[in-house]
Amino acid sequence: MAGLVSAIHDFDMVENVDVQHKAGQDDGENMNGKRILLIVGGGIAAYKSHELVRRLKERGASVRAIVTKGGAEFVTPLSLSVLTEEKALTELFDLKDEAEIGHIRLSREADLIVVAPATADLLAKMAHGLADDLATAVLLATDKRVLVAPAMNVRMWEHPATQRNLATLRADGIRFVGPDEGEMACGEFGLGRMAEPATILEAIAGLLGAEEARPAAKATPLRALSGLPLRGRHMLITSGPTQEPIDPVRYIANRSSGKQGHALARAAKALGADVTLVSGPVTLPDPQGVRVVKVDTAHEMLAAVQAALPADIAICAAAVADWRASDEAPHKLKKLHQGTETTLALTLNPDILATISKPGPSRPRLVIGFAAETENLIENARAKRLRKGADWIVANDVWPGTGAMGGDQTQIHLVTGDGVEDWPPMSKDEMAARLLARAADAFAALRPAAE
């Protein structure tokens, strides 16, 4: 009886949340016929799984739920059974369900598996291939895409062990949404809040749409991901914007946050590389275990990059200002009379990517640049690769509507000598893990010829 009362309470809470959502929701993505397997982990954010189920059902998806032992401490399987209109599953060794090898069937029938919330413990089990309950057995047995919404305390999220597990999962192709920054149930503040159901729904729609409409990016051979494929290799990465002084209080810059470059540094470290991160002014914490050189201007960044050479792989992810003031004013420039025009003379900054791509003994064996464009994306990226002498160019659309500049999500096109790969939308952390896995594999192929 207590379980039934709890289920009714949970159900009512979802009704209230859903009414608030309907007041301003749009039609969203049509998910008719799509089968979602939802795994609910053991965190306070488990209550959001109810709203997520309701939104998925509204859009025509069918949902089945697996509730972990910890998850059942926060939401009842009965409430999820009511919402999904399917029995919520909890036990691996259920005589009735496992008579038909239920965990294998569950792992194959879904179009997408969503883990929300995913605790630090659940992520660790996934990263190490453990299968000691129904949820982890399904995750290990599946051949379908998996989307994970992490939820944990900020210190648990930032712990090196969690970051290693995240890098492993991203390299394995696991997709992530969130976490968000905000106040925790424990009273602390930071990254670790589970993404809101609307955000998770958007990520689900993107993955289902990408599976149907986009050619998949080339898979990275597993041999490149075994062990630490970049152990003993020096990787040089630039990140963030540069600030070019006009006078003591003003400067020329751009909206780069450094999130992509810092994500690349974390991913490289997770694969065993010795990483030097040359960073412009950002508000991000330094990646753990990474050598960080902080600079302000393009000239300082070039000097730091050259000082860090030689390197095996270089990734120029920084958004370096193209111009600087021809003459930096020694004092603050004053406004002239109203209606009077002021002219600011500019001069080109040094080209860091072109400089390190020049043939010679100090050139890294693999040089990867970025092309942030607002028009003619692929055409400009191809031209940039040839003009700069880089091996690869990561092209991304930074038109304001995309949210890529300064945001957490991105969609890139990898331009190489072999052609163009269109990657689906993903988080910047996931993109970093996938790009580094590709780079490790490419470097392994280059190495025998060079050594």
C-alpha positions as CSV (number, residue, x, y, z in Angstrom):
1,M,0.0,0.0,0.0
2,A,2.9,2.4,0.8
3,G,4.3,1.8,-2.6
4,L,1.0,2.6,-4.3
5,V,0.7,5.8,-2.3
6,S,4.2,6.8,-3.3
7,A,3.5,6.0,-6.9
8,I,0.3,8.2,-6.9
9,H,2.3,11.0,-5.2
10,D,5.0,10.7,-7.9
11,F,2.4,10.6,-10.7
12,D,0.7,13.8,-9.4
13,M,4.0,15.6,-9.3
14,V,4.5,14.7,-13.0
15,E,1.0,16.0,-13.8
16,N,1.9,19.3,-12.2
17,V,5.2,19.7,-14.1
18,D,3.6,18.6,-17.4
19,V,0.8,21.2,-17.2
20,Q,3.4,23.9,-16.7
21,H,5.3,22.6,-19.8
22,K,2.2,22.5,-22.0
23,A,1.6,26.2,-21.5
24,G,4.5,27.0,-23.7
25,Q,5.6,23.9,-25.6
26,D,5.8,23.6,-29.3
27,D,5.1,20.4,-31.3
28,G,8.7,19.2,-31.1
29,E,10.0,16.3,-33.0
30,N,7.7,13.5,-34.2
31,M,8.8,10.3,-32.7
32,N,6.0,8.0,-33.8
33,G,7.1,4.4,-33.7
34,K,10.4,5.1,-32.0
35,R,11.3,2.8,-29.1
36,I,13.1,4.3,-26.1
37,L,14.6,2.2,-23.3
38,L,15.0,4.5,-20.3
39,I,17.4,3.5,-17.5
40,V,16.8,5.4,-14.2
41,G,19.8,5.6,-11.9
42,G,19.9,6.3,-8.2
43,G,20.0,10.0,-7.8
44,I,17.6,12.8,-6.6
45,A,17.2,13.8,-10.3
46,A,15.4,10.5,-10.9
47,Y,12.1,12.4,-10.3
48,K,12.7,14.1,-13.7
49,S,12.4,10.8,-15.4
50,H,8.6,11.0,-15.1
51,E,8.4,14.3,-17.0
52,L,10.8,12.9,-19.7
53,V,8.6,9.8,-20.1
54,R,5.5,12.0,-20.5
55,R,7.1,14.2,-23.1
56,L,8.3,11.2,-25.1
57,K,4.9,9.6,-25.0
58,E,3.3,12.9,-26.2
59,R,5.5,12.8,-29.3
60,G,4.5,9.2,-30.2
61,A,7.4,7.3,-28.8
62,S,7.0,4.0,-26.8
63,V,9.0,3.8,-23.6
64,R,10.1,1.0,-21.4
65,A,11.9,1.7,-18.1
66,I,14.6,-0.1,-16.2
67,V,15.0,1.1,-12.6
68,T,18.2,0.4,-10.7
69,K,18.2,-0.5,-7.1
70,G,19.3,3.0,-6.2
71,G,16.8,4.6,-8.6
72,A,14.0,2.7,-6.8
73,E,14.9,4.6,-3.7
74,F,13.8,7.9,-5.4
75,V,11.0,6.8,-7.7
76,T,8.8,3.7,-7.7
77,P,8.8,1.2,-10.5
78,L,5.0,1.3,-10.2
79,S,4.8,5.0,-11.1
80,L,7.0,4.4,-14.2
81,S,4.9,1.5,-15.1
82,V,1.8,3.7,-15.1
83,L,3.5,6.4,-17.2
84,T,5.1,4.1,-19.7
85,E,2.1,1.7,-19.9
86,E,4.7,-1.1,-19.7
87,K,6.0,-3.0,-16.8
88,A,9.1,-1.2,-15.3
89,L,11.9,-3.8,-14.9
90,T,14.2,-4.0,-11.9
91,E,15.8,-7.4,-11.6
92,L,18.3,-9.2,-13.8
93,F,17.5,-12.6,-12.3
94,D,13.8,-12.4,-12.8
95,L,12.6,-16.0,-13.6
96,K,9.8,-14.9,-15.9
97,D,11.6,-12.2,-17.8
98,E,14.9,-14.0,-18.1
99,A,13.3,-17.2,-19.3
100,E,13.5,-15.4,-22.7
101,I,17.0,-13.9,-22.1
102,G,15.2,-10.7,-21.3
103,H,18.3,-8.4,-21.0
104,I,19.5,-9.4,-24.5
105,R,16.0,-8.8,-26.0
106,L,15.8,-5.4,-24.2
107,S,19.2,-4.3,-25.5
108,R,18.2,-5.1,-29.1
109,E,14.6,-3.9,-29.3
110,A,15.1,-0.2,-28.5
111,D,16.0,2.4,-31.1
112,L,17.8,4.3,-28.4
113,I,18.8,3.7,-24.8
114,V,18.7,6.7,-22.5
115,V,20.3,6.7,-19.0
116,A,18.8,9.5,-16.9
117,P,20.0,10.1,-14.3
118,A,23.5,8.5,-14.7
119,T,25.3,8.5,-11.4
120,A,29.1,8.4,-11.0
121,D,28.8,4.8,-9.9
122,L,26.7,3.8,-13.0
123,L,29.2,5.6,-15.3
124,A,32.1,3.8,-13.7
125,K,30.4,0.4,-14.2
126,M,29.7,1.3,-17.9
127,A,33.3,2.4,-18.5
128,H,34.7,-0.8,-17.0
129,G,32.2,-3.2,-18.6
130,L,30.6,-4.4,-15.4
131,A,27.2,-6.2,-15.7
132,D,26.1,-7.0,-12.2
133,D,22.5,-5.8,-12.6
134,L,19.8,-5.6,-15.3
135,A,20.7,-2.0,-16.3
136,T,24.4,-2.6,-16.7
137,A,23.8,-6.0,-18.4
138,V,21.6,-4.3,-21.0
139,L,24.2,-1.5,-21.6
140,L,27.0,-4.0,-22.1
141,A,24.9,-6.2,-24.4
142,T,23.4,-3.5,-26.6
143,D,24.4,-2.6,-30.2
144,K,22.3,0.5,-30.2
145,R,23.1,4.1,-29.5
146,V,23.2,5.2,-25.8
147,L,22.5,8.7,-24.5
148,V,23.6,9.5,-21.0
149,A,22.5,12.4,-18.7
150,P,25.0,12.5,-15.8
151,A,23.9,13.7,-12.4
152,M,26.1,13.9,-9.3
153,N,27.9,16.3,-6.9
154,V,30.2,18.8,-8.5
155,R,33.3,17.3,-6.7
156,M,32.3,13.8,-7.9
157,W,32.0,15.2,-11.5
158,E,35.4,16.9,-11.3
159,H,37.2,13.9,-9.7
160,P,39.9,12.5,-12.0
161,A,38.4,9.0,-11.8
162,T,35.1,10.3,-13.2
163,Q,36.8,12.3,-15.9
164,R,38.8,9.2,-17.0
165,N,35.5,7.2,-17.1
166,L,33.9,9.9,-19.2
167,A,36.7,10.0,-21.6
168,T,36.5,6.2,-22.0
169,L,32.8,6.3,-22.6
170,R,33.0,9.1,-25.1
171,A,35.7,7.2,-27.0
172,D,33.4,4.2,-27.0
173,G,30.7,6.3,-28.8
174,I,28.5,7.0,-25.8
175,R,26.6,10.3,-26.2
176,F,26.2,12.8,-23.4
177,V,23.7,15.6,-22.6
178,G,24.6,17.9,-19.7
179,P,25.3,18.1,-16.9
180,D,24.2,21.6,-16.1
181,E,25.6,24.1,-13.7
182,G,23.6,25.2,-10.7
183,E,22.7,24.6,-7.1
184,M,22.8,21.0,-5.9
185,A,20.4,19.2,-3.6
186,C,23.4,19.0,-1.2
187,G,23.6,22.8,-1.1
188,E,26.8,23.1,-3.2
189,F,27.0,24.9,-6.6
190,G,28.6,23.8,-9.8
191,L,28.5,21.3,-12.7
192,G,26.6,18.2,-11.9
193,R,22.8,18.9,-12.2
194,M,21.1,16.6,-14.6
195,A,20.0,18.3,-17.8
196,E,16.3,19.3,-17.9
197,P,13.8,16.9,-19.6
198,A,13.3,19.4,-22.4
199,T,17.0,19.4,-23.1
200,I,17.3,15.6,-23.0
201,L,14.2,15.4,-25.3
202,E,16.0,17.7,-27.8
203,A,19.1,15.5,-27.6
204,I,17.0,12.3,-28.2
205,A,15.3,13.9,-31.2
206,G,18.7,14.9,-32.6
207,L,20.1,11.4,-32.3
208,L,17.1,9.7,-33.8
209,G,17.1,12.2,-36.6
210,A,20.8,11.9,-37.1
211,E,20.5,8.1,-37.4
212,E,17.9,8.5,-40.2
213,A,19.1,11.6,-42.1
214,R,22.9,11.8,-41.7
215,P,25.7,9.5,-42.9
216,A,27.5,8.2,-39.8
217,A,31.0,9.5,-39.1
218,K,33.6,6.9,-39.7
219,A,34.1,4.6,-36.8
220,T,37.4,4.6,-35.0
221,P,39.1,1.2,-35.0
222,L,39.1,-0.3,-31.5
223,R,42.8,-0.9,-31.7
224,A,43.3,2.9,-31.3
225,L,41.3,2.9,-28.1
226,S,42.9,0.0,-26.3
227,G,45.0,1.1,-23.3
228,L,46.5,4.6,-23.6
229,P,47.3,5.0,-27.3
230,L,48.9,8.4,-26.8
231,R,51.1,7.5,-23.9
232,G,54.5,9.1,-24.2
233,R,53.4,11.4,-27.0
234,H,53.5,15.2,-26.6
235,M,50.3,17.0,-27.7
236,L,50.1,20.8,-28.1
237,I,46.7,22.4,-28.0
238,T,45.7,26.0,-28.2
239,S,42.4,27.2,-26.6
240,G,40.3,30.3,-26.0
241,P,40.4,33.8,-27.5
242,T,43.2,36.3,-27.6
243,Q,42.8,39.9,-26.5
244,E,44.6,42.5,-28.5
245,P,45.0,45.8,-26.6
246,I,43.7,49.1,-28.1
247,D,44.6,51.1,-24.9
248,P,45.0,50.1,-21.2
249,V,41.3,49.4,-20.8
250,R,40.0,48.3,-24.3
251,Y,40.9,45.3,-26.5
252,I,39.9,43.4,-29.7
253,A,38.6,39.9,-29.0
254,N,35.8,37.4,-29.9
255,R,33.2,35.3,-28.1
256,S,35.3,32.1,-27.8
257,S,34.9,30.5,-24.4
258,G,37.8,28.0,-24.6
259,K,35.4,25.1,-23.9
260,Q,36.3,23.1,-27.0
261,G,40.1,23.6,-26.5
262,H,40.0,22.6,-22.9
263,A,37.8,19.6,-23.7
264,L,40.4,18.5,-26.2
265,A,43.1,18.8,-23.5
266,R,41.2,16.6,-21.1
267,A,40.5,14.0,-23.8
268,A,44.2,14.0,-24.8
269,K,45.3,13.5,-21.2
270,A,42.7,10.7,-20.8
271,L,44.4,8.9,-23.7
272,G,47.8,9.1,-22.0
273,A,49.3,12.1,-23.8
274,D,51.7,14.6,-22.3
275,V,49.6,17.7,-22.9
276,T,50.7,21.4,-23.2
277,L,47.6,23.7,-23.3
278,V,48.3,27.3,-24.5
279,S,45.2,29.2,-23.4
280,G,44.0,32.7,-24.0
281,P,41.9,34.5,-21.3
282,V,39.1,32.1,-20.2
283,T,37.1,31.6,-17.0
284,L,37.4,27.8,-17.1
285,P,39.4,25.7,-14.6
286,D,42.7,24.3,-15.8
287,P,42.4,20.6,-16.9
288,Q,44.0,18.4,-14.3
289,G,47.4,16.9,-15.1
290,V,47.9,19.3,-18.1
291,R,50.7,21.8,-18.5
292,V,48.9,25.1,-19.0
293,V,50.6,28.2,-20.4
294,K,48.4,31.3,-20.1
295,V,48.7,34.2,-22.6
296,D,46.7,37.2,-23.7
297,T,47.7,38.2,-27.2
298,A,48.3,36.4,-30.5
299,H,52.1,37.3,-30.3
300,E,52.3,35.7,-26.9
301,M,50.4,32.6,-28.0
302,L,52.7,32.2,-31.0
303,A,55.8,32.5,-28.7
304,A,54.3,29.9,-26.3
305,V,53.5,27.5,-29.1
306,Q,57.0,27.7,-30.6
307,A,58.5,27.3,-27.1
308,A,56.4,24.1,-26.6
309,L,57.6,22.5,-29.8
310,P,58.5,19.8,-30.7
311,A,55.2,18.0,-30.4
312,D,53.8,14.9,-32.0
313,I,50.3,16.3,-32.6
314,A,49.1,19.9,-32.6
315,I,45.5,21.1,-32.4
316,C,45.0,24.8,-33.0
317,A,41.5,25.3,-31.4
318,A,42.1,28.8,-30.2
319,A,40.1,31.6,-31.8
320,V,43.0,34.0,-32.4
321,A,42.1,37.6,-33.3
322,D,43.0,38.2,-36.9
323,W,43.9,41.9,-36.3
324,R,45.5,44.0,-33.6
325,A,45.7,47.8,-33.2
326,S,48.7,49.1,-35.2
327,D,49.6,51.3,-32.2
328,E,48.5,50.5,-28.7
329,A,47.7,53.8,-27.0
330,P,49.6,54.4,-23.7
331,H,46.6,56.0,-22.1
332,K,42.8,55.5,-22.4
333,L,41.5,57.0,-25.6
334,K,39.0,59.7,-25.1
335,K,35.8,60.2,-27.1
336,L,35.9,63.2,-29.4
337,H,33.1,65.7,-29.9
338,Q,29.6,64.3,-30.9
339,G,29.5,63.4,-34.5
340,T,33.2,63.2,-35.0
341,E,34.5,59.9,-36.4
342,T,37.4,58.0,-34.9
343,T,39.6,55.8,-37.0
344,L,41.4,52.8,-35.5
345,A,44.3,51.5,-37.6
346,L,44.7,47.7,-37.6
347,T,47.4,45.3,-38.6
348,L,47.4,41.5,-39.2
349,N,48.3,39.2,-36.4
350,P,50.8,36.3,-36.9
351,D,49.2,33.1,-38.3
352,I,49.9,30.4,-35.7
353,L,48.4,27.5,-37.6
354,A,50.3,28.3,-40.8
355,T,53.6,28.8,-38.9
356,I,53.6,25.4,-37.2
357,S,52.3,23.7,-40.4
358,K,55.4,24.7,-42.4
359,P,57.5,21.7,-43.4
360,G,60.6,21.2,-41.2
361,P,62.0,19.2,-38.3
362,S,59.8,20.9,-35.7
363,R,56.5,20.3,-37.6
364,P,54.2,18.0,-35.6
365,R,53.4,14.9,-37.5
366,L,49.7,15.6,-37.3
367,V,48.4,19.2,-37.4
368,I,44.7,19.9,-36.9
369,G,43.2,23.4,-37.3
370,F,39.7,24.8,-36.8
371,A,37.6,26.9,-39.1
372,A,34.8,28.9,-37.5
373,E,32.7,30.2,-40.3
374,T,29.3,31.9,-40.8
375,E,28.9,31.1,-44.6
376,N,30.3,28.7,-47.2
377,L,31.5,26.4,-44.4
378,I,32.9,23.5,-46.3
379,E,34.3,25.5,-49.2
380,N,36.1,27.9,-46.8
381,A,37.4,25.0,-44.6
382,R,38.8,23.1,-47.6
383,A,40.6,26.3,-48.8
384,K,41.9,26.9,-45.3
385,R,43.4,23.4,-45.0
386,L,45.4,23.9,-48.3
387,R,46.3,27.5,-47.6
388,K,47.6,26.8,-44.1
389,G,49.2,23.5,-44.8
390,A,47.3,21.7,-42.0
391,D,46.5,17.9,-42.2
392,W,42.9,18.2,-40.9
393,I,40.5,21.1,-40.5
394,V,37.6,20.9,-38.0
395,A,34.9,23.1,-39.6
396,N,32.0,24.4,-37.5
397,D,29.3,26.9,-38.1
398,V,29.4,29.8,-35.6
399,W,26.4,31.7,-36.9
400,P,24.8,33.2,-33.8
401,G,21.7,31.0,-34.1
402,T,23.8,27.8,-33.7
403,G,25.0,28.6,-30.1
404,A,28.3,27.0,-30.9
405,M,30.4,30.0,-29.9
406,G,30.5,29.9,-26.1
407,G,28.0,27.0,-25.9
408,D,28.3,23.4,-24.8
409,Q,27.1,21.8,-28.0
410,T,28.7,21.7,-31.4
411,Q,28.3,20.1,-34.9
412,I,31.5,19.8,-36.9
413,H,32.6,18.6,-40.3
414,L,36.0,17.0,-40.4
415,V,37.9,18.0,-43.5
416,T,40.9,15.8,-44.4
417,G,42.8,15.0,-47.6
418,D,40.4,12.1,-48.1
419,G,37.2,14.2,-48.1
420,V,34.7,15.6,-45.7
421,E,32.9,13.8,-42.8
422,D,29.7,15.3,-41.5
423,W,29.4,14.6,-37.8
424,P,26.1,14.8,-36.0
425,P,25.4,17.3,-33.2
426,M,27.0,16.4,-29.9
427,S,28.6,18.0,-26.8
428,K,32.0,19.6,-27.1
429,D,33.4,17.0,-24.7
430,E,32.1,14.1,-26.8
431,M,33.5,15.8,-30.0
432,A,36.8,16.1,-28.3
433,A,36.9,12.4,-27.3
434,R,36.0,11.3,-30.8
435,L,38.4,13.6,-32.5
436,L,41.2,12.5,-30.2
437,A,40.4,8.8,-30.8
438,R,40.6,9.5,-34.5
439,A,43.9,11.4,-34.1
440,A,45.4,8.6,-32.1
441,D,44.5,6.1,-34.7
442,A,45.9,8.3,-37.5
443,F,49.1,8.9,-35.6
444,A,49.5,5.2,-35.1
445,A,49.4,4.8,-38.9
446,L,51.9,7.6,-39.5
447,R,54.3,6.4,-36.9
448,P,56.0,3.4,-38.6
449,A,56.9,5.5,-41.6
450,A,58.4,8.3,-39.5
451,E,60.3,6.3,-36.9
